[in-house]
Amino acid sequence: MVADPAHDVRTDDVPEAEILACVAIMRMAEPGDQVMGRLIARYGAVAAADQARRGVLAAEFVSEEISRARAAGRPPALDRLAASWAARYTDPVRDLAEGREREARLVVPGDPEWPTQLDDLGDRRPYGLWLHGTVNLRFACLRSVAIVGARAATAYGVQVASELASGLGDRRWTVISGGAYGIDAAAHRGALASGMPTVVVLACGTDVCYPTAHQDLFQVVRSQGVVVSEVPMGSRPTRPRFLVRNRMIAALSRGTVVVQAAVRSGALNTATHAYELNRHLMAVPGPITVEVSEGCHDLIRQERAVCVTTVQEITELVGVIGGDLALVRRGPAHPRDALNDETRRVLEAVPTRVGTGPAAIAVSAGVDLSTALSCLGALAVAGFVEHGDRGWRLRREPDG
């Protein structure tokens, strides 16, 4: 008896027909296609897949989309879009079998492992997700932070990303990123070093290694975390897919940290998605002479992102209110910090070398003579001043 591939990658929580419909749509429509998103929302995945497969959309839906396009000032292109969907249709059972052969599993909306925060994407929500790894995606993302940044990162950026990710892992937070060179890779490696899972969100199929140099990194992620994709097996990355992928990175996490980013970059695209989704957006400052920090500085200056420099500052934003507060950083404590205002003013009025009388000190400090004498006595006991033949002066530190 031949096993049904649909049953090897599904749960009983979602009907088989709906699973097959989601798989078919993942092949027919590009990720984040809002027209397809609205079609699914209107008719459900099964009916939407049937219309897309035939290339014939419901008349009432077509009318609504034409009105929407004209209101937005763009020409309607539903005929071409529907035709492209139909041309890309393949048997979803074959796609399920291919996923099984590559040890991936499928989750769709309604599955227990589906991260419900992705529903915040509305019409841009993924149709389904292919996962390859040992970790439950939904549980991993309950306490998660996205760390993103430049591919051409500096040594400073790589160090910061790695240390922040490792520190978040030590505090039991999952790190999410895109698996690219530079900041992404540093974040994944820092998370893995802490022993916590990390989530790689790809713009290609889970069986496609991009960048190719990260084959070993992705292999470790699969054993300790999970690799995620919303496109079918064998799908190659494209520039539009990278940009659309970024919305998932932002949506899966409680907050996004941009470590380094140029003014025009994919990391800032992720930041925009996080901002629009009302997720916490954070940025790490860098040298003002470095181009890959300009995007971070702009986010901070525009008050779109909070400036963060430590793990504690990140968890204070994304963690439990009142339970993950960052320590207030202070400079070194000095004995003078404990003096009241009047005593401090008297101390400032005491000369360093040549002694002077209490009346002159009182005038300089702006207090009456009685107050000056009282303060001088307290300062002498505390070891700040001393009285010599010519009057009061600051106490000399012993040689040594």
N, C-alpha and C positions, 0 to 999 in steps of 0.2 A: 504494500500500500504506500503510495507517495504522499508525503506530508504536505499539507496545505501551507504555503509560505505565509499566508496572511495570519495564520494562527501562531506562527513562531515569533511574531514581532508585535503582537497586540495584546490587549487585556479585554476582559469581558465587559468593561465599563462603557465601551463605545461599540455600536453595531458595526459588523463587518462591512456593510455597504458604505457606511460613512468613512471608515478607514480607507477603503479602496478609492473613494471619491477624493479624499484629501491627497492621497498619493498621486492620483491622476492630475489633480490641480497643481501639485508641486512641479510636475513635469511640464504642464501646459503654460502656466503663468509665471512671470518673473516675480521674485520676492518683493513684497511691498506694493504690488499693483493694487491701487485703491479701487479701481473699477471692479476687479475680481473680488476684493474685500467686500464691497457693497453688494455684489451679486450673491455672495455667500450669506451675508447678513440678511438679505431679503428672502432668499429661497432655500437656504440650507446648503450644505456641502454637496449632497447627492444630486439635487436638482441643478445646482450651479455647474457641477462637473458634466452633467448630461448636456446642458446648453452649450458649454464651452467645447465639448467634444464634437457636437454637431455644427458648431459655428453659427448657431441661430439663437439669438437672445430673445427673451420675452418682450413683446411689443411695448408693454407698459414700462419696463425697465429701460428700454432704448429711448423712449420718450423722455423719461426723467433724466437720463444721462445727457441727452442732447440739450435739454434746458439748462442743466448744470454747466455744461461746457460753454454754451453761449453766454450765460451769466458771468462766467469767468473770463470771457473775451478770447476763448480759444476755439478753433474749429473742432467739431466732433469727429472722431476717428474710430467709431465703434466697429464699423465693417472690417477695417483692416485689423483691429485688435482681435475681434472674434475669429477672423480667418487665421491669424497667427496662432491662436490657442488651438484651433482644430488641427492645424498642420503639425503641432508638436505633441499631439496625443500619442501615447503608447500604452500598452496593456499594463495596468497598475500591478497585477499579480507578478509580472516579470520584474518590476522594480522592487517589489517586496522580496522576491527571491534573491535578487542581486544584493540587497541590503543584508539579508541573512547570511549569504555566502561570505560577506565581508565583516561579519560579526557585529554589525550595527543593529540598533533597535529603533523603532519608530514610536514617537509619542505625538498625539494629536489633541486638540482641545477636548476636554472631558476626561482624558486619562488621568489617573492619580499622580503621575510624574509630570504632568503639564504644569509649568510655572504660571500661575494665574496672573502674575504681574504683567505678563506679555499682553493680556487683554487690554491693558491701558493704551496699546497702540491703535485700537479701534480698527478702522478699515485697512491699516497697514500691518495687522497682526499676521504672524506666520501661519501658513496653512497646515503645517506640521513640522516636526523636527526629527532629523536623524541624529542619533547619539551613539558614540563609540567610547565606552569607558566603563569603569566599575562603580561610579558614584551616581546616586540618585540626583538628577538635575534639580528637581523642585526643592529637595531638602538642602542641597548645597547652596542654593541661591537665597535661602531665607535670611542668612546673615552674610551678605556679600558686598564687595566693593569693586568697582571697575577701575583699573589703572591703565591709562592709555598715554600715548605720546609719540614722539618723532621716531621714524626709522633711523634717521641719521643722528642718533642721540650722541651727546658728549659723554665722556667718562663720568662727569658729575651726574648727568641724568640717569645713566645706567646704575650707578651706585645708589642714588636716591630711590629709584624704582624698586631695586632689589631689596633694600633695607626696609622700605615701607611695606612691601608685600610680605617679607619675612615677619615683620612685627605684627602685621594684621593676622597672619597665620598663627603666631604665638597666642593671640587673643581669640582664636577660634573663628576667624572670619575667612570666608572664601574669596579668592581673588579671581576676577573675570577680566579677560583681555582678548585681543584678536590674533595672537600667535605670530605677529610680524617681527621683523628685525628690530633692534633697538630697545625702546622702552617696554614694548609688549613682552618680548622674550625675557628681559630682565625681571619683569613682574612675575611671569610664570615660574621662572627658576627660583626666585626668592620665596614664592609660596610653597613650591615643592620642597625647598630646604627646611621649611618649618614643619613639614609632615602633614600639612593640611591639603585638601583637594584644591585644584585650580580648574577653571573652565576656559577652554579655548573656543571662541566663536569664529567659524571659518566663513569665507566668501566663496568656497568651493565645496565639492562633495567631501564627506569624511574620509573617503578612500584616496583623495588627492592630497599629496603633501605639498603645500605652498606656504612659505618658501621651502624649496627642496632641502636646504641645509638644515631644516628643523625636524628632519625625520626622527632623530634620536629623542629630541625634546618631546615631540608629540607622542612617541611611544611610551615615554615615562608618564606623560599626562594621562594616557589611556589606562595605565595601571594604578594611578593614584587620583585621578580626577575624571574628566569627561571632555570629549571633543564634540562640538555641536555644529550642525549645519541645517539650513532650511532648503537646500537644493539637493536634487537626486544624486545618486552615485555617479561618479565620472564627470560631474559638472566642473568646468574650468572656471577660475576666477576672472572677473572682468571689473573694470573700474566702477561701473554702476553698481555691481554687486558688493564691492567693498563699501561704498557709501551707504547703501541700503542696509548692509550687515550691521553698520554702526548703531542703528536704532535699537537692535536687539541687545547689544552690549549695554547700552544705557538703560533699557527697560528691565533687564534681568536683575540689575543691582540696585541697592538702596542709594548709592551715590557714586559719582564718577570723579576720579582724581586725574587731572591732566598734569603730567610731570614736565614734559617739554613739548612745545608745539610752535611751528612757524605760523605766521599770520594766515596763510592759506594752507590747511593741512587736514588730513583725515581725522586727526585727534580733535580738532576744533569742530568738525562735523559731528563727532560723538558728543562733544560738549553741548552743542546746540540741541541735539535730541534730548539729552539729560535735562537741560533747562526747560524745554517745552513740555517734558513729562513731569515737571515739578519734582524731579529727583534732586538730591543734594549735589551741587557742583562745586568742586574744589580745584585749586591750581597751586602748583609749587613755584615759588619765585626762583629766578636764576640771575646770573650776571646780565647787566643791561647791555653788554657788548656782544652777547651771543644771540644770533638770529633765532635759534630754536626755542628761546625763552620769550620771544616777543608776544606770541599768542597767549601764553600764560599771563603775562603782565597786562595785556589788553583785557582779558577776562576779569582780572582783579580790579583794574581801573574802572571798567564799566559796571562794576558791582554785580556782575553775573555770577562770579565765582568767589568763594571764600578762600583767602590765603591760608594754606596749611604747610607746616614744616615738620610735623611729627605724627606718629601713629596715633597718639593720644588725641590730637586735634581732629583727626579724621573720625575716630570712633565717637568723639563727643558729638559730632554732627549726625552720624548715621545710627548711633546706638540708642539705648534706652534713655529717655529723658531723665536726667538726674542720676543715672546709674553709670554713665561712661564719661564723666567729666574729666577734662584734661587739667593737669596741675598748672597752677598759675606760676609762670617762670619769673623768678626774682633775681636781682643781682646779689652779690655777696653782702652779708649783713655787717654793719659797722656799729661800734659802741655808740656813736653819735645818733644813730637812728632812734634810740630810746629817749632822747632828750626832748623836753617840751619846747615850745616855740621861744619863750623868753630866755630859757637857759641856753638854747642854741645861738640866739642873737648875742648874748653876753660872751659866749665862747668865741664867736667870730670877731668880737671887738677886742679880745685880748691879744696883745702884740706877741710876735714870735720870739724876738731876741731881747729887746730892751724892755724892762718892766715899766709899768705905769700905774698910776693910782686908780682907785675904784671910781672916783668922780668922773675921770676922763672916759673910763670904760662905760659908765652909765650913760653919758652923753652920746657916745658912739653907738651904743646898742639901742638907744631910744627908750630907756627905762629909768625909773627913779633910783636914787642912791641905795635905798633900803633893799630894793629888789636886786640890784647889782651885787650887793654884799652877800645876800642870801644865795644867789646863783653861784657866785665865786666860791663860797664855802662848799656847796654841793659839788662843784666841778673839781675842787681840790681833793675832796674825799674820793671822788671817782678816778683821780689820777690824770685829769685833763690839764690842769694848771698848777702852778706853784707860786709861792710868794717869796720874793727875794728882797735884797737891800733896797732896790729901786722900785719895788712894787710888783704887780702881778704880770706874769708872762706864761706862755704855753710851756708845759712841762717838756723838758728835753728827754729824748729817748736815750737810754743808756747805750754806750758804745759796745760793740760786740760783734 
